[in-house]
Amino acid sequence: MTPRYEFKIPCASALLPEIEAWVHLHPAHWRVSYPPRQVNNIYFDSFDLQSLNANLGSVEERQKLRLRWYGAALASVTAAQLELKCRQGAAGWKETAPFAGVLRLESLPWSALMATLRQGLDARAQHWLACYTQPILINSYQRAYYETPDGELRLTLDTRLRAYTQRFTAYPNLHQQVLQPDVMIVELKSPTHDAAVRWVTALLASFPARVERFSKYLHGVLAAPDFEGVFA
């Protein structure tokens, strides 16, 4: 996919009415680009947490692997795709591969689920999974989608964040949530050309909160009670 800049703004959930008012009243004329829905992810990493360490170290070139599906059925993975998120400096993009199968997270151990997952992926995606073999975190959130009338800028509002650590578990954990701050995440995505960057800069100047680095994967893992630190 084409590289884009991505700006993340974590905010207290109590600011949701103010941020929704900013979206609806802003002269950018944000419009709904897709109906709101629940987003679900399984994040994978290497045994020594290479993706997590790269994020913590602000490595210029880094990757993150996740399986994404949509809908309220967190325990049933259908119509999913494996996504390799790539970052080069400030620009990011993702490579995707469909998963031709179903995963029943409440009834099977991770060993069986991973075997089924590999069987439902093409050779390119199987290679990604061979690099990041460990299921580390499952998370979900409600996402609202907006874009400018020309489609150049995209904005999403993520609320009701939930995360479940998967490290050291033989079966998927969908019951014991990680305790996280009550936050919502605003994401603003733009093309990398100069005109779009200037437009985004002007938009952010009037936003009720400030841009900060934020990774749902990173924060979910660091907040988990079984997290004992990163590998050197």
C-alpha positions as CSV (number, residue, x, y, z in Angstrom):
1,M,0.0,0.0,0.0
2,T,1.0,3.6,-0.5
3,P,2.9,5.1,2.5
4,R,1.0,7.5,4.6
5,Y,1.8,9.7,7.7
6,E,-0.1,8.6,10.8
7,F,-0.7,10.9,13.8
8,K,-2.1,9.4,17.0
9,I,-3.7,11.4,19.8
10,P,-4.5,9.5,23.0
11,C,-7.2,11.3,25.0
12,A,-9.3,10.7,28.1
13,S,-12.5,9.0,27.2
14,A,-14.4,11.9,28.9
15,L,-13.3,14.1,26.0
16,L,-15.3,12.1,23.5
17,P,-18.2,14.7,23.3
18,E,-15.8,17.5,22.8
19,I,-13.8,15.7,20.1
20,E,-17.0,14.6,18.3
21,A,-18.1,18.2,18.3
22,W,-14.7,19.2,16.8
23,V,-15.2,16.7,14.0
24,H,-18.7,17.7,13.1
25,L,-18.1,21.5,13.3
26,H,-14.6,21.7,11.7
27,P,-14.3,23.5,8.4
28,A,-12.6,20.4,6.9
29,H,-16.2,19.0,6.6
30,W,-15.4,15.6,7.9
31,R,-17.9,13.0,6.7
32,V,-18.6,9.4,7.8
33,S,-16.7,7.1,5.4
34,Y,-17.8,3.8,6.9
35,P,-20.3,2.7,9.6
36,P,-18.9,2.3,13.1
37,R,-17.8,-1.3,14.0
38,Q,-15.8,-3.3,16.4
39,V,-12.2,-4.0,15.4
40,N,-10.4,-7.1,16.7
41,N,-6.7,-8.1,16.5
42,I,-4.3,-10.8,17.5
43,Y,-0.8,-9.4,17.7
44,F,2.2,-11.7,17.0
45,D,5.8,-11.2,17.9
46,S,9.0,-13.2,18.1
47,F,9.9,-15.0,21.3
48,D,12.3,-12.2,22.2
49,L,9.7,-9.5,21.4
50,Q,11.6,-7.9,18.5
51,S,8.6,-5.8,17.4
52,L,8.0,-4.6,21.0
53,N,11.7,-3.7,21.5
54,A,11.8,-1.9,18.1
55,N,8.9,0.3,19.1
56,L,10.3,1.0,22.5
57,G,13.6,1.9,20.9
58,S,12.0,4.1,18.3
59,V,13.8,2.2,15.6
60,E,13.4,3.9,12.2
61,E,12.5,0.7,10.3
62,R,10.2,-1.7,12.1
63,Q,7.4,-4.1,11.6
64,K,4.4,-5.4,13.5
65,L,2.2,-8.4,12.6
66,R,-1.5,-8.8,13.5
67,L,-4.5,-10.8,12.4
68,R,-7.5,-8.5,12.1
69,W,-11.2,-9.2,11.8
70,Y,-14.4,-7.2,12.5
71,G,-17.6,-7.6,14.4
72,A,-18.8,-8.3,17.9
73,A,-17.8,-12.0,17.9
74,L,-14.3,-11.7,19.6
75,A,-14.1,-15.5,20.0
76,S,-14.8,-16.3,16.4
77,V,-12.3,-15.2,13.8
78,T,-13.9,-15.1,10.3
79,A,-13.2,-13.0,7.2
80,A,-9.9,-12.1,8.7
81,Q,-6.7,-10.9,7.1
82,L,-3.0,-11.0,8.3
83,E,-1.5,-7.5,8.2
84,L,2.2,-6.7,8.3
85,K,2.5,-3.1,9.4
86,C,5.7,-1.4,8.2
87,R,7.2,1.9,9.3
88,Q,10.0,3.8,7.6
89,G,10.7,6.9,9.7
90,A,7.5,8.9,9.9
91,A,5.7,7.1,7.1
92,G,3.9,3.8,7.4
93,W,2.1,1.3,5.3
94,K,0.8,-2.3,5.5
95,E,1.0,-5.5,3.5
96,T,-2.1,-7.7,3.8
97,A,-3.0,-11.3,3.1
98,P,-6.5,-12.9,3.5
99,F,-7.0,-15.8,5.9
100,A,-9.1,-18.4,4.2
101,G,-10.5,-20.1,7.3
102,V,-12.1,-19.8,10.7
103,L,-10.6,-19.8,14.2
104,R,-12.6,-20.7,17.3
105,L,-10.7,-19.0,20.0
106,E,-12.7,-20.4,22.9
107,S,-12.4,-24.1,22.1
108,L,-8.9,-24.8,20.8
109,P,-5.4,-24.4,22.2
110,W,-3.0,-22.0,20.5
111,S,-1.0,-24.9,19.0
112,A,-4.0,-26.0,17.0
113,L,-5.1,-22.5,16.2
114,M,-1.7,-21.6,14.8
115,A,-1.6,-24.7,12.6
116,T,-5.0,-23.8,11.2
117,L,-3.9,-20.2,10.6
118,R,-0.8,-21.3,8.7
119,Q,-2.9,-23.6,6.5
120,G,-5.2,-20.7,5.5
121,L,-2.5,-18.3,4.4
122,D,-0.5,-18.0,1.2
123,A,3.3,-18.5,1.2
124,R,4.1,-14.8,1.6
125,A,2.0,-14.6,4.8
126,Q,3.3,-17.9,6.1
127,H,6.8,-16.3,5.9
128,W,5.6,-13.4,8.0
129,L,4.2,-15.8,10.6
130,A,7.4,-17.7,10.6
131,C,9.2,-14.5,11.7
132,Y,6.6,-13.6,14.4
133,T,5.5,-16.9,15.8
134,Q,4.1,-16.0,19.2
135,P,0.6,-14.8,19.9
136,I,1.2,-12.0,22.4
137,L,-2.0,-9.9,22.7
138,I,-5.6,-9.9,21.7
139,N,-7.4,-6.5,21.7
140,S,-10.6,-4.9,20.5
141,Y,-12.2,-1.5,20.2
142,Q,-15.0,0.4,18.7
143,R,-14.0,2.5,15.7
144,A,-15.7,5.4,14.0
145,Y,-14.5,6.4,10.5
146,Y,-14.3,9.9,8.9
147,E,-12.6,11.4,5.9
148,T,-12.5,14.8,4.1
149,P,-14.7,15.2,1.0
150,D,-11.7,14.6,-1.3
151,G,-10.7,11.5,0.5
152,E,-7.2,12.8,1.2
153,L,-7.3,12.8,5.0
154,R,-8.8,10.0,7.1
155,L,-9.7,10.2,10.8
156,T,-10.8,7.4,13.1
157,L,-12.0,7.5,16.7
158,D,-11.3,4.4,18.8
159,T,-13.2,3.9,22.0
160,R,-13.9,1.1,24.5
161,L,-10.4,-0.4,24.3
162,R,-10.0,-3.9,25.7
163,A,-6.8,-6.0,25.8
164,Y,-6.1,-9.6,26.8
165,T,-2.5,-10.9,27.3
166,Q,-1.7,-14.2,25.6
167,R,1.9,-14.8,26.7
168,F,2.4,-18.0,28.6
169,T,-1.1,-19.3,28.0
170,A,-1.8,-22.6,26.3
171,Y,-5.4,-21.5,25.4
172,P,-6.5,-18.0,24.3
173,N,-7.3,-15.7,27.2
174,L,-10.5,-13.9,26.5
175,H,-11.7,-13.4,30.1
176,Q,-9.0,-11.6,32.1
177,Q,-8.5,-8.1,30.7
178,V,-5.4,-6.0,31.0
179,L,-6.1,-3.0,33.2
180,Q,-5.5,0.1,31.1
181,P,-6.3,3.8,31.5
182,D,-9.7,4.8,30.2
183,V,-8.6,6.4,27.0
184,M,-9.7,6.8,23.4
185,I,-7.4,7.1,20.5
186,V,-7.8,9.5,17.6
187,E,-5.8,8.6,14.5
188,L,-5.3,11.0,11.6
189,K,-3.8,9.7,8.4
190,S,-2.6,11.7,5.4
191,P,-0.6,11.3,2.2
192,T,3.1,12.3,2.4
193,H,3.0,15.2,-0.1
194,D,3.7,18.7,1.2
195,A,0.2,20.1,0.7
196,A,-1.4,17.3,2.8
197,V,1.2,17.8,5.5
198,R,0.4,21.5,5.7
199,W,-3.3,20.7,5.9
200,V,-2.7,18.3,8.7
201,T,-0.5,20.7,10.6
202,A,-3.3,23.3,10.5
203,L,-5.9,20.7,11.6
204,L,-3.9,19.6,14.6
205,A,-3.4,23.2,15.7
206,S,-7.1,23.4,16.6
207,F,-7.5,19.9,18.0
208,P,-8.5,19.7,21.7
209,A,-5.5,17.4,22.5
210,R,-1.9,16.9,21.4
211,V,-0.2,14.3,19.2
212,E,1.8,11.7,21.1
213,R,3.4,8.4,20.2
214,F,0.9,5.6,21.0
215,S,0.8,1.9,20.2
216,K,-2.2,-0.2,21.3
217,Y,0.0,-3.3,21.1
218,L,2.8,-1.7,23.2
219,H,0.5,-0.3,25.9
220,G,-1.5,-3.6,26.1
221,V,1.7,-5.6,26.6
222,L,3.3,-3.2,29.1
223,A,0.2,-3.1,31.2
224,A,-0.1,-6.9,31.4
225,P,0.6,-8.4,34.9
226,D,2.8,-11.1,33.4
227,F,5.1,-8.6,31.7
228,E,8.6,-9.0,33.2
229,G,10.5,-6.6,31.0
230,V,12.1,-6.5,27.5
231,F,14.9,-8.7,26.3
232,A,18.4,-7.1,25.9
